[in-house]
């Protein structure tokens, strides 16, 4: 079925249980889907844009209120919607980092943090992970000391992933921020895998900047996200333009430089807004989500040879597993090679594992129902049994 | 201008979106329990009402 000339309808969420690690938290809510239908046209939220002509001032739909609600919900002082978490990283790095400055991030950081540092002219310096793939406060302290010795100055910014995208491990954010603040280094917390799926309190963590992803974890269309700050940095990151045309004398009101004026002007922001009440509610069910994740991980661990590379017991729904001694052994003999696993899963109504992956791979169980969790767990075990692997 | 027809289009699309999400929640087997079947029946009845409005407004 096609929705336009050569564009297939996307029906994977209706037809399958989707465990793609990056897609789980961004699936829309029904209300967001309805808002998207109503606001699909380009500048659709601008019908009632009035002076001072800025997105976060629009009252109808209630975008201004949404900004205030977002900041309050995250327990931060100011918030702006941005086209993806990466644009939040970019805005902060561009505001705080000067050419040649060292900027600290972790060895599990998302690549867009490196790009934000690079674009600002900074020099990335990584905090190493420990043997269990965690970033610790001690490691952060050691690295900060080393970087200050190397550059003879204090880094102007430290990026820290609340939960990393590689292992889905929950890091000691509050502890690391405490260390960073002892050196007067502001910290940006990347909450792309936390804001919108689990409770996050910016002030409790000590974050100077808190960034979330709408399309990764807030049930919103892409690209969308949120950048929230404490008061101390709001004026710097959300500074308004001072540009003036030399011939025309034109000026540009209160447009914010790092936001490039307005950011999300249609389906993205109304999608975020429509999902927001559900998102606020769903984070309260985080323990159930973690229990679901644990159930699937335990089913996988019942397959002889399977290992979990993420921290265990699980504290998140994104998990990295090592099946080199289980499914990959099957793949060596199977006529479909490594594709047998994704093929067999698809036959059982499950997608989201990269086709061909049987060695080290990730999956995310966020948002699945009890029945779907059971179905998924049974699918893994059945595939293992059908292919001669021992299960406990 | 038929505001009634426009409202009916949106209402029908929203109701069908609810069906779409019912399909998502019950994937991959789409085996609905009694409560879900009742929910589907209620929604579909409402869709029919909106289609009737559209026929009245646009077809006559």
Interface residues (C-beta under 8 A of the other chain):
Chain A: X13 X14 X15 X16 X17 X27 X29 X30 X33 X34 X37 X38 X348 X349 X350 X369 X371 X372 X375
Chain B: X10 X13 X14 X17 X18 X20 X21 X23 X24 X25 X26 X27 X28 X29
